[in-house]
């Protein structure tokens, strides 16, 4: 075992296969420890397994082998009700949020509170939003307050992304699992989004795990970077140890440069 299973996340030799592709592993032999409150960026080429890793951490994919622990629990050994309660502590923000197109933005954002509401309160909020001020404040942090009563299908791709992230702010999650949040944003809005996510995570002591194609954003803003390729962890290092040659090797599908014996390795057994 890498470390105490009471950490935010512990993955022990986790392999994940998608239905219909049983002969090909989307993730292979992943060993990883992420402590509660850490802020981690995942980088790697398209198809590396970044989205699958986030979904696995969100307890949406059951490992084919190995063990996953979230907040000290193996979700796949829990009863269904207990697993549902555990998932309520996790917020997976996909690159394209599944927002009902004819729904108003205020209703879409307030849906983050459904796990906390009774059925009757949830139904009433569809007619008259239960807390529009909270939705407005969450949207405003992503410079989207003026879209409070807009229909979701009138939003641009980048606005939909930020609407999905505003839901995160109204959740009670203790782990933010965010997939490519900057893909439809300009550089200025990208800075706003990353700063907002990091400030919110720090304020509530939540774990932030973010997949990014913007390598320089990862290297500037995240203290720990995981390089993923072909479903395997290539490196897991503090940002200052991630050099240009290492990044270039990750993306050109060449063998990564050998790690010096003295290089710190987070979550792979060294020092744990």
Phi and psi in degrees as GROMACS dihedral restraints (atoms count N, CA, C in turn):
[ dihedral_restraints ]
;  ai    aj    ak    al  type     phi  dphi    fc
    3     4     5     6     1   -70.0    20    10
    4     5     6     7     1   -42.9    20    10
    6     7     8     9     1  -167.8    20    10
    7     8     9    10     1   179.6    20    10
    9    10    11    12     1   -53.0    20    10
   10    11    12    13     1   133.8    20    10
   12    13    14    15     1   -73.5    20    10
   13    14    15    16     1     1.1    20    10
   15    16    17    18     1   -82.5    20    10
   16    17    18    19     1    -2.8    20    10
   18    19    20    21     1   -61.9    20    10
   19    20    21    22     1   167.7    20    10
   21    22    23    24     1   -51.8    20    10
   22    23    24    25     1   -53.5    20    10
   24    25    26    27     1  -137.7    20    10
   25    26    27    28     1   138.2    20    10
   27    28    29    30     1  -133.2    20    10
   28    29    30    31     1   123.7    20    10
   30    31    32    33     1  -116.5    20    10
   31    32    33    34     1   126.2    20    10
   33    34    35    36     1  -119.0    20    10
   34    35    36    37     1   104.8    20    10
   36    37    38    39     1    52.1    20    10
   37    38    39    40     1    45.5    20    10
   39    40    41    42     1   -81.1    20    10
   40    41    42    43     1   126.9    20    10
   42    43    44    45     1  -120.5    20    10
   43    44    45    46     1   134.7    20    10
   45    46    47    48     1  -125.0    20    10
   46    47    48    49     1   133.4    20    10
   48    49    50    51     1  -123.7    20    10
   49    50    51    52     1   139.9    20    10
   51    52    53    54     1   -84.7    20    10
   52    53    54    55     1   147.3    20    10
   54    55    56    57     1   -56.8    20    10
   55    56    57    58     1   135.9    20    10
   57    58    59    60     1    87.9    20    10
   58    59    60    61     1    -7.0    20    10
   60    61    62    63     1  -134.4    20    10
   61    62    63    64     1    49.2    20    10
   63    64    65    66     1   -64.3    20    10
   64    65    66    67     1   -22.2    20    10
   66    67    68    69     1   -87.6    20    10
   67    68    69    70     1    -6.9    20    10
   69    70    71    72     1  -121.8    20    10
   70    71    72    73     1   124.1    20    10
   72    73    74    75     1   -84.5    20    10
   73    74    75    76     1   129.3    20    10
   75    76    77    78     1   -76.5    20    10
   76    77    78    79     1   -32.5    20    10
   78    79    80    81     1  -133.4    20    10
   79    80    81    82     1   140.3    20    10
   81    82    83    84     1  -130.2    20    10
   82    83    84    85     1   121.4    20    10
   84    85    86    87     1    51.1    20    10
   85    86    87    88     1    48.9    20    10
   87    88    89    90     1   -78.6    20    10
   88    89    90    91     1   123.4    20    10
   90    91    92    93     1  -118.7    20    10
   91    92    93    94     1   123.1    20    10
   93    94    95    96     1  -158.8    20    10
   94    95    96    97     1   137.5    20    10
   96    97    98    99     1  -125.2    20    10
   97    98    99   100     1   126.5    20    10
   99   100   101   102     1  -126.4    20    10
  100   101   102   103     1   115.6    20    10
  102   103   104   105     1   -75.0    20    10
  103   104   105   106     1   152.4    20    10
  105   106   107   108     1   -59.6    20    10
  106   107   108   109     1   131.5    20    10
  108   109   110   111     1    93.4    20    10
  109   110   111   112     1    -7.6    20    10
  111   112   113   114     1   -70.6    20    10
  112   113   114   115     1   154.7    20    10
  114   115   116   117     1  -121.8    20    10
  115   116   117   118     1   116.3    20    10
  117   118   119   120     1  -129.4    20    10
  118   119   120   121     1   135.5    20    10
  120   121   122   123     1  -105.3    20    10
  121   122   123   124     1   139.8    20    10
  123   124   125   126     1  -111.9    20    10
  124   125   126   127     1   123.4    20    10
  126   127   128   129     1  -122.0    20    10
  127   128   129   130     1   163.2    20    10
  129   130   131   132     1   154.1    20    10
  130   131   132   133     1   163.3    20    10
  132   133   134   135     1   -67.2    20    10
  133   134   135   136     1   165.2    20    10
  135   136   137   138     1   -57.8    20    10
  136   137   138   139     1   137.5    20    10
  138   139   140   141     1    83.0    20    10
  139   140   141   142     1     7.6    20    10
  141   142   143   144     1   -72.7    20    10
  142   143   144   145     1   -22.9    20    10
  144   145   146   147     1   112.6    20    10
  145   146   147   148     1    11.1    20    10
  147   148   149   150     1   -62.5    20    10
  148   149   150   151     1   -47.8    20    10
  150   151   152   153     1   -64.6    20    10
  151   152   153   154     1   -39.9    20    10
  153   154   155   156     1   -63.1    20    10
  154   155   156   157     1   -39.9    20    10
  156   157   158   159     1   -63.1    20    10
  157   158   159   160     1   -44.2    20    10
  159   160   161   162     1   -62.9    20    10
  160   161   162   163     1   -43.0    20    10
  162   163   164   165     1   -65.3    20    10
  163   164   165   166     1   -34.4    20    10
  165   166   167   168     1   -66.2    20    10
  166   167   168   169     1   -41.6    20    10
  168   169   170   171     1   -65.7    20    10
  169   170   171   172     1   -27.5    20    10
  171   172   173   174     1   -83.1    20    10
  172   173   174   175     1     4.8    20    10
  174   175   176   177     1    64.1    20    10
  175   176   177   178     1    30.4    20    10
  177   178   179   180     1   -95.1    20    10
  178   179   180   181     1   -22.8    20    10
  180   181   182   183     1  -117.8    20    10
  181   182   183   184     1   128.6    20    10
  183   184   185   186     1   -86.7    20    10
  184   185   186   187     1   127.4    20    10
  186   187   188   189     1   -59.6    20    10
  187   188   189   190     1   142.4    20    10
  189   190   191   192     1   -73.7    20    10
  190   191   192   193     1   -29.2    20    10
  192   193   194   195     1  -155.6    20    10
  193   194   195   196     1   164.1    20    10
  195   196   197   198     1    85.4    20    10
  196   197   198   199     1   179.8    20    10
  198   199   200   201     1  -128.4    20    10
  199   200   201   202     1   139.3    20    10
  201   202   203   204     1  -117.0    20    10
  202   203   204   205     1   131.8    20    10
  204   205   206   207     1  -123.1    20    10
  205   206   207   208     1   129.7    20    10
  207   208   209   210     1  -123.9    20    10
  208   209   210   211     1   120.7    20    10
  210   211   212   213     1    54.8    20    10
  211   212   213   214     1    34.2    20    10
  213   214   215   216     1    88.1    20    10
  214   215   216   217     1    -0.9    20    10
  216   217   218   219     1  -115.8    20    10
  217   218   219   220     1   140.3    20    10
  219   220   221   222     1   -86.1    20    10
  220   221   222   223     1   106.9    20    10
  222   223   224   225     1   -60.6    20    10
  223   224   225   226     1   -26.4    20    10
  225   226   227   228     1   -86.4    20    10
  226   227   228   229     1     0.6    20    10
  228   229   230   231     1  -106.1    20    10
  229   230   231   232     1     0.0    20    10
  231   232   233   234     1   -88.3    20    10
  232   233   234   235     1   155.5    20    10
  234   235   236   237     1   -65.1    20    10
  235   236   237   238     1   158.9    20    10
  237   238   239   240     1   -57.6    20    10
  238   239   240   241     1   -41.9    20    10
  240   241   242   243     1   -64.6    20    10
  241   242   243   244     1   -40.7    20    10
  243   244   245   246     1   -68.1    20    10
  244   245   246   247     1   -37.7    20    10
  246   247   248   249     1   -65.7    20    10
  247   248   249   250     1   -36.7    20    10
  249   250   251   252     1   -63.3    20    10
  250   251   252   253     1   -41.0    20    10
  252   253   254   255     1   -65.2    20    10
  253   254   255   256     1   -37.6    20    10
  255   256   257   258     1   -64.9    20    10
  256   257   258   259     1   -42.9    20    10
  258   259   260   261     1   -63.0    20    10
  259   260   261   262     1   -27.7    20    10
  261   262   263   264     1   -65.1    20    10
  262   263   264   265     1   -18.0    20    10
  264   265   266   267     1   -88.2    20    10
  265   266   267   268     1    -1.5    20    10
  267   268   269   270     1  -119.9    20    10
  268   269   270   271     1   139.0    20    10
  270   271   272   273     1  -125.7    20    10
  271   272   273   274     1   113.3    20    10
  273   274   275   276     1   -96.9    20    10
  274   275   276   277     1   117.8    20    10
  276   277   278   279     1  -106.3    20    10
  277   278   279   280     1    98.7    20    10
  279   280   281   282     1   -71.0    20    10
  280   281   282   283     1   162.5    20    10
  282   283   284   285     1   -59.8    20    10
  283   284   285   286     1   -39.4    20    10
  285   286   287   288     1  -115.6    20    10
  286   287   288   289     1   100.3    20    10
  288   289   290   291     1   -64.1    20    10
  289   290   291   292     1   138.8    20    10
  291   292   293   294     1   -81.2    20    10
  292   293   294   295     1    74.4    20    10
  294   295   296   297     1   -98.4    20    10
  295   296   297   298     1   129.8    20    10
  297   298   299   300     1   -57.7    20    10
  298   299   300   301     1   124.7    20    10
  300   301   302   303     1   -63.2    20    10
  301   302   303   304     1   -31.9    20    10
  303   304   305   306     1   -91.9    20    10
  304   305   306   307     1     2.0    20    10
  306   307   308   309     1   -81.8    20    10
  307   308   309   310     1   149.4    20    10
  309   310   311   312     1   -76.0    20    10
  310   311   312   313     1   150.5    20    10
  312   313   314   315     1   -58.4    20    10
  313   314   315   316     1   -41.1    20    10
  315   316   317   318     1   -59.0    20    10
  316   317   318   319     1   -41.2    20    10
  318   319   320   321     1   -69.9    20    10
  319   320   321   322     1   -39.4    20    10
  321   322   323   324     1   -62.7    20    10
  322   323   324   325     1   -40.3    20    10
  324   325   326   327     1   -71.3    20    10
  325   326   327   328     1   -43.3    20    10
  327   328   329   330     1   -67.1    20    10
  328   329   330   331     1   -15.4    20    10
  330   331   332   333     1   -59.7    20    10
  331   332   333   334     1   -19.6    20    10
  333   334   335   336     1   -60.9    20    10
  334   335   336   337     1   -21.7    20    10
  336   337   338   339     1   -94.1    20    10
  337   338   339   340     1     2.6    20    10
  339   340   341   342     1   -56.0    20    10
  340   341   342   343     1   -39.9    20    10
  342   343   344   345     1   -61.7    20    10
  343   344   345   346     1   -20.2    20    10
  345   346   347   348     1   -94.4    20    10
  346   347   348   349     1   -12.5    20    10
  348   349   350   351     1  -101.9    20    10
  349   350   351   352     1   154.1    20    10
  351   352   353   354     1   -73.6    20    10
  352   353   354   355     1   165.6    20    10
  354   355   356   357     1   -59.6    20    10
  355   356   357   358     1   -41.7    20    10
  357   358   359   360     1   -67.0    20    10
  358   359   360   361     1   -38.2    20    10
  360   361   362   363     1   -68.3    20    10
  361   362   363   364     1   -37.8    20    10
  363   364   365   366     1   -63.0    20    10
  364   365   366   367     1   -43.3    20    10
  366   367   368   369     1   -66.2    20    10
  367   368   369   370     1   -39.8    20    10
  369   370   371   372     1   -64.3    20    10
  370   371   372   373     1   -34.9    20    10
  372   373   374   375     1   -69.0    20    10
  373   374   375   376     1   -21.9    20    10
  375   376   377   378     1   -67.7    20    10
  376   377   378   379     1   -30.6    20    10
  378   379   380   381     1   -86.7    20    10
  379   380   381   382     1   -48.7    20    10
  381   382   383   384     1  -131.9    20    10
  382   383   384   385     1   109.4    20    10
  384   385   386   387     1   -51.1    20    10
  385   386   387   388     1   132.1    20    10
  387   388   389   390     1   -69.4    20    10
  388   389   390   391     1   -34.0    20    10
  390   391   392   393     1  -149.0    20    10
  391   392   393   394     1    69.8    20    10
  393   394   395   396     1   -61.8    20    10
  394   395   396   397     1   -28.5    20    10
  396   397   398   399     1   -63.9    20    10
  397   398   399   400     1   -41.3    20    10
  399   400   401   402     1   -63.7    20    10
  400   401   402   403     1   -41.6    20    10
  402   403   404   405     1   -64.0    20    10
  403   404   405   406     1   -42.0    20    10
  405   406   407   408     1   -61.9    20    10
  406   407   408   409     1   -43.4    20    10
  408   409   410   411     1   -65.2    20    10
  409   410   411   412     1   -39.6    20    10
  411   412   413   414     1   -65.4    20    10
  412   413   414   415     1   -44.5    20    10
  414   415   416   417     1   -64.2    20    10
  415   416   417   418     1   -38.1    20    10
  417   418   419   420     1   -63.6    20    10
  418   419   420   421     1   -31.2    20    10
  420   421   422   423     1   -66.4    20    10
  421   422   423   424     1   -19.0    20    10
  423   424   425   426     1  -109.4    20    10
  424   425   426   427     1    20.6    20    10
  426   427   428   429     1    57.6    20    10
  427   428   429   430     1    45.1    20    10
  429   430   431   432     1  -134.5    20    10
  430   431   432   433     1    16.5    20    10
  432   433   434   435     1   -61.1    20    10
  433   434   435   436     1   -28.7    20    10
  435   436   437   438     1   -72.8    20    10
  436   437   438   439     1    -7.4    20    10
  438   439   440   441     1  -100.6    20    10
  439   440   441   442     1    14.2    20    10
  441   442   443   444     1   -51.6    20    10
  442   443   444   445     1   -45.1    20    10
  444   445   446   447     1  -107.5    20    10
  445   446   447   448     1    14.1    20    10
  447   448   449   450     1   -73.2    20    10
  448   449   450   451     1   158.3    20    10
  450   451   452   453     1   -82.2    20    10
  451   452   453   454     1   145.5    20    10
  453   454   455   456     1   -59.3    20    10
  454   455   456   457     1   -37.9    20    10
  456   457   458   459     1   -73.1    20    10
  457   458   459   460     1    -2.1    20    10
  459   460   461   462     1   -96.6    20    10
  460   461   462   463     1     0.0    20    10
  462   463   464   465     1   -87.0    20    10
  463   464   465   466     1   149.9    20    10
  465   466   467   468     1   -75.0    20    10
  466   467   468   469     1   171.7    20    10
  468   469   470   471     1   -59.7    20    10
  469   470   471   472     1   -43.2    20    10
  471   472   473   474     1   -67.2    20    10
  472   473   474   475     1   -35.0    20    10
  474   475   476   477     1   -67.9    20    10
  475   476   477   478     1   -37.4    20    10
  477   478   479   480     1   -63.5    20    10
  478   479   480   481     1   -41.2    20    10
  480   481   482   483     1   -58.5    20    10
  481   482   483   484     1   -47.0    20    10
  483   484   485   486     1   -69.2    20    10
  484   485   486   487     1   -32.3    20    10
  486   487   488   489     1   -62.0    20    10
  487   488   489   490     1   -43.4    20    10
  489   490   491   492     1   -61.9    20    10
  490   491   492   493     1   -38.2    20    10
  492   493   494   495     1   -71.7    20    10
  493   494   495   496     1   -30.5    20    10
  495   496   497   498     1   -62.6    20    10
  496   497   498   499     1   -32.9    20    10
  498   499   500   501     1   -60.3    20    10
  499   500   501   502     1   -38.5    20    10
  501   502   503   504     1   -56.0    20    10
  502   503   504   505     1   -40.7    20    10
  504   505   506   507     1   -64.7    20    10
  505   506   507   508     1   -26.8    20    10
  507   508   509   510     1   -93.5    20    10
  508   509   510   511     1    -3.6    20    10
  510   511   512   513     1   -80.3    20    10
  511   512   513   514     1   171.4    20    10
  513   514   515   516     1  -106.6    20    10
  514   515   516   517     1    23.3    20    10
  516   517   518   519     1   -65.4    20    10
  517   518   519   520     1   148.2    20    10
  519   520   521   522     1  -111.3    20    10
  520   521   522   523     1     3.7    20    10
  522   523   524   525     1  -140.4    20    10
  523   524   525   526     1   123.9    20    10
  525   526   527   528     1  -103.9    20    10
  526   527   528   529     1   116.2    20    10
  528   529   530   531     1  -113.8    20    10
  529   530   531   532     1   101.0    20    10
  531   532   533   534     1  -117.0    20    10
  532   533   534   535     1   121.7    20    10
  534   535   536   537     1  -103.6    20    10
  535   536   537   538     1   112.4    20    10
  537   538   539   540     1    47.0    20    10
  538   539   540   541     1    60.9    20    10
  540   541   542   543     1   -73.9    20    10
  541   542   543   544     1    -9.5    20    10
  543   544   545   546     1  -107.7    20    10
  544   545   546   547     1     4.6    20    10
  546   547   548   549     1   -63.0    20    10
  547   548   549   550     1   -26.2    20    10
  549   550   551   552     1  -116.0    20    10
  550   551   552   553     1    20.5    20    10
  552   553   554   555     1  -116.2    20    10
  553   554   555   556     1   149.7    20    10
  555   556   557   558     1   -79.1    20    10
  556   557   558   559     1   169.3    20    10
  558   559   560   561     1   -58.1    20    10
  559   560   561   562     1   -37.9    20    10
  561   562   563   564     1   -66.0    20    10
  562   563   564   565     1   -47.0    20    10
  564   565   566   567     1   -67.0    20    10
  565   566   567   568     1   -32.3    20    10
  567   568   569   570     1   -59.7    20    10
  568   569   570   571     1   -41.9    20    10
  570   571   572   573     1   -63.3    20    10
  571   572   573   574     1   -40.5    20    10
  573   574   575   576     1   -62.9    20    10
  574   575   576   577     1   -44.9    20    10
  576   577   578   579     1   -64.5    20    10
  577   578   579   580     1   -48.7    20    10
  579   580   581   582     1   -62.8    20    10
  580   581   582   583     1   -43.9    20    10
  582   583   584   585     1   -62.0    20    10
  583   584   585   586     1   -41.7    20    10
  585   586   587   588     1   -65.6    20    10
  586   587   588   589     1   -45.1    20    10
  588   589   590   591     1   -61.8    20    10
  589   590   591   592     1   -43.8    20    10
  591   592   593   594     1   -69.5    20    10
  592   593   594   595     1   -39.1    20    10
  594   595   596   597     1   -65.9    20    10
  595   596   597   598     1   -42.0    20    10
  597   598   599   600     1   -65.7    20    10
  598   599   600   601     1   -43.0    20    10
  600   601   602   603     1   -62.1    20    10
  601   602   603   604     1   -44.2    20    10
  603   604   605   606     1   -65.2    20    10
  604   605   606   607     1   -38.6    20    10
  606   607   608   609     1   -64.6    20    10
  607   608   609   610     1   -35.2    20    10
  609   610   611   612     1  -105.3    20    10
  610   611   612   613     1     7.1    20    10
  612   613   614   615     1    66.7    20    10
  613   614   615   616     1    28.4    20    10
  615   616   617   618     1   -89.2    20    10
  616   617   618   619     1   155.9    20    10
  618   619   620   621     1   -82.6    20    10
  619   620   621   622     1   136.0    20    10
  621   622   623   624     1  -120.2    20    10
  622   623   624   625     1   119.0    20    10
  624   625   626   627     1  -124.8    20    10
  625   626   627   628     1   118.2    20    10
  627   628   629   630     1  -129.6    20    10
  628   629   630   631     1   124.0    20    10
  630   631   632   633     1   -87.1    20    10
  631   632   633   634     1   139.0    20    10
  633   634   635   636     1  -142.5    20    10
  634   635   636   637     1   140.5    20    10
  636   637   638   639     1   -91.3    20    10
  637   638   639   640     1   -16.5    20    10
  639   640   641   642     1   -84.9    20    10
  640   641   642   643     1    89.8    20    10
  642   643   644   645     1   -60.8    20    10
  643   644   645   646     1   -40.4    20    10
  645   646   647   648     1   -66.4    20    10
  646   647   648   649     1   -34.0    20    10
  648   649   650   651     1   -62.0    20    10
  649   650   651   652     1   -44.0    20    10
  651   652   653   654     1   -61.0    20    10
  652   653   654   655     1   -43.9    20    10
  654   655   656   657     1   -72.1    20    10
  655   656   657   658     1   -26.9    20    10
  657   658   659   660     1   -83.8    20    10
  658   659   660   661     1   -39.7    20    10
  660   661   662   663     1  -104.4    20    10
  661   662   663   664     1   -20.4    20    10
  663   664   665   666     1  -111.3    20    10
  664   665   666   667     1   129.1    20    10
  666   667   668   669     1   -70.9    20    10
  667   668   669   670     1   -18.3    20    10
  669   670   671   672     1  -134.5    20    10
  670   671   672   673     1   135.5    20    10
  672   673   674   675     1  -129.0    20    10
  673   674   675   676     1   131.0    20    10
  675   676   677   678     1  -109.5    20    10
  676   677   678   679     1   124.7    20    10
  678   679   680   681     1   -97.2    20    10
  679   680   681   682     1   124.1    20    10
  681   682   683   684     1  -120.7    20    10
  682   683   684   685     1   135.9    20    10
  684   685   686   687     1  -151.5    20    10
  685   686   687   688     1   136.9    20    10
  687   688   689   690     1    53.0    20    10
  688   689   690   691     1    36.4    20    10
  690   691   692   693     1    75.4    20    10
  691   692   693   694     1    12.2    20    10
  693   694   695   696     1  -128.1    20    10
  694   695   696   697     1   150.2    20    10
  696   697   698   699     1   -79.2    20    10
  697   698   699   700     1   120.3    20    10
  699   700   701   702     1   -89.2    20    10
  700   701   702   703     1   -41.7    20    10
  702   703   704   705     1  -150.5    20    10
  703   704   705   706     1   157.9    20    10
  705   706   707   708     1  -148.3    20    10
  706   707   708   709     1    97.4    20    10
  708   709   710   711     1  -143.6    20    10
  709   710   711   712     1   158.6    20    10
  711   712   713   714     1   -62.7    20    10
  712   713   714   715     1   148.9    20    10
  714   715   716   717     1   -58.0    20    10
  715   716   717   718     1   -33.8    20    10
  717   718   719   720     1   -68.7    20    10
  718   719   720   721     1   -15.7    20    10
  720   721   722   723     1   -93.3    20    10
  721   722   723   724     1    -4.7    20    10
  723   724   725   726     1   -92.3    20    10
  724   725   726   727     1   102.9    20    10
  726   727   728   729     1   -92.1    20    10
  727   728   729   730     1   168.9    20    10
  729   730   731   732     1   -60.5    20    10
  730   731   732   733     1   -41.5    20    10
  732   733   734   735     1   -62.9    20    10
  733   734   735   736     1   -38.2    20    10
  735   736   737   738     1   -64.7    20    10
  736   737   738   739     1   -43.4    20    10
  738   739   740   741     1   -66.5    20    10
  739   740   741   742     1   -43.8    20    10
  741   742   743   744     1   -60.5    20    10
  742   743   744   745     1   -41.1    20    10
  744   745   746   747     1   -64.7    20    10
  745   746   747   748     1   -38.0    20    10
  747   748   749   750     1   -60.2    20    10
  748   749   750   751     1   -39.7    20    10
  750   751   752   753     1   -92.3    20    10
  751   752   753   754     1   -16.4    20    10
  753   754   755   756     1   -96.2    20    10
  754   755   756   757     1     8.9    20    10
  756   757   758   759     1    60.4    20    10
  757   758   759   760     1    24.3    20    10
  759   760   761   762     1   -92.5    20    10
  760   761   762   763     1   163.9    20    10
  762   763   764   765     1   -62.4    20    10
  763   764   765   766     1   133.0    20    10
  765   766   767   768     1   -64.9    20    10
  766   767   768   769     1   147.8    20    10
  768   769   770   771     1   -59.3    20    10
  769   770   771   772     1   140.1    20    10
  771   772   773   774     1   -58.2    20    10
  772   773   774   775     1   139.1    20    10
  774   775   776   777     1   -78.9    20    10
  775   776   777   778     1   131.7    20    10
  777   778   779   780     1   -63.9    20    10
  778   779   780   781     1   148.5    20    10
  780   781   782   783     1   -59.7    20    10
  781   782   783   784     1   -24.9    20    10
  783   784   785   786     1   -88.3    20    10
  784   785   786   787     1    -7.5    20    10
  786   787   788   789     1   -68.9    20    10
  787   788   789   790     1   133.4    20    10
  789   790   791   792     1   -68.5    20    10
  790   791   792   793     1   136.8    20    10
  792   793   794   795     1  -123.2    20    10
  793   794   795   796     1   114.7    20    10
  795   796   797   798     1   -90.0    20    10
  796   797   798   799     1   133.7    20    10
  798   799   800   801     1    75.9    20    10
  799   800   801   802     1    10.2    20    10
  801   802   803   804     1  -123.0    20    10
  802   803   804   805     1    19.9    20    10
  804   805   806   807     1   105.9    20    10
  805   806   807   808     1   -26.9    20    10
  807   808   809   810     1   -71.9    20    10
  808   809   810   811     1   124.2    20    10
  810   811   812   813     1    81.7    20    10
  811   812   813   814     1     0.7    20    10
